[in-house]
Amino acid sequence: MTTLVGNQIDSARLLVLRQALKLEIRGLTRRGPSAYSVLKKMGFSGTRPSILQQLDALRDEIVGAIDTTQQLDAFKQRMAEQGEAEYERN
């Protein structure tokens, strides 16, 4: 089990609100205050999509940018290995 402390709690809350906002943009609703209204009270301003962009930038700072080229190379390698396994089976 992971325990969050200090700034991690605030960071986790922002990440959860970001996901909730994405769902709200797609049309999902929930009981209680919307993620949009909670984020507005926290000081974010703008439309839902613009706040989502702000949260995306903040997430990149919190989590760190992902090196997509490294992921793509790993994916290609896995697919090549899987293809070789399929070829050997047949």
C-alpha positions in Angstrom: 0.0 0.0 0.0 1.2 3.5 -0.8 0.9 6.4 1.6 0.8 9.9 0.3 2.3 12.7 2.3 2.7 16.5 2.0 2.5 17.8 -1.6 1.8 14.3 -2.9 -1.8 14.6 -1.6 -2.4 17.8 -3.5 -0.8 16.4 -6.7 -2.9 13.3 -6.5 -6.0 15.4 -6.0 -5.2 17.4 -9.1 -4.6 14.3 -11.2 -8.0 12.8 -10.1 -9.8 16.1 -10.8 -8.1 16.1 -14.3 -9.5 12.6 -15.0 -13.0 13.7 -13.7 -12.9 16.8 -15.9 -12.1 14.6 -19.0 -15.2 12.5 -18.2 -17.3 15.6 -17.7 -16.2 16.9 -21.1 -17.3 13.6 -22.6 -20.7 14.0 -21.0 -20.5 11.9 -17.8 -22.2 13.5 -14.8 -22.0 12.7 -11.1 -23.7 13.7 -7.9 -22.2 16.6 -5.9 -20.0 19.4 -7.2 -18.5 19.0 -10.7 -14.8 18.7 -11.1 -15.1 21.9 -13.2 -16.6 23.9 -10.2 -14.0 22.5 -7.8 -11.2 23.5 -10.1 -12.7 27.0 -10.6 -12.8 27.4 -6.8 -9.1 26.3 -6.7 -8.2 29.2 -8.9 -8.3 27.8 -12.4 -10.1 29.9 -15.0 -11.5 29.4 -18.5 -13.6 26.8 -20.2 -13.5 23.1 -19.5 -11.1 22.3 -22.4 -8.8 25.2 -21.5 -8.6 24.1 -17.9 -7.9 20.6 -19.1 -5.0 22.0 -21.1 -3.7 23.8 -18.0 -4.0 20.5 -16.0 -2.2 18.6 -18.7 0.7 21.0 -18.5 0.7 20.7 -14.7 0.6 16.9 -15.0 3.6 17.0 -17.2 5.4 18.9 -14.4 4.2 16.5 -11.7 4.6 13.2 -13.4 7.3 14.2 -15.9 7.1 14.1 -19.7 7.2 10.6 -21.2 9.8 9.9 -23.8 7.5 8.7 -26.6 10.3 7.6 -28.9 11.6 5.2 -26.3 8.1 3.8 -25.8 7.6 3.4 -29.5 10.9 1.5 -29.9 9.9 -0.8 -27.1 6.5 -1.4 -28.7 8.1 -2.1 -32.1 10.5 -4.6 -30.5 7.6 -6.4 -28.6 5.6 -6.6 -31.9 8.6 -8.0 -33.7 9.2 -10.6 -31.1 5.5 -11.5 -31.1 5.6 -11.8 -34.9 8.6 -14.1 -34.7 6.9 -16.3 -32.2 3.8 -16.5 -34.4 6.0 -17.4 -37.4 7.8 -20.1 -35.5 4.5 -21.6 -34.3 3.2 -21.9 -37.8 
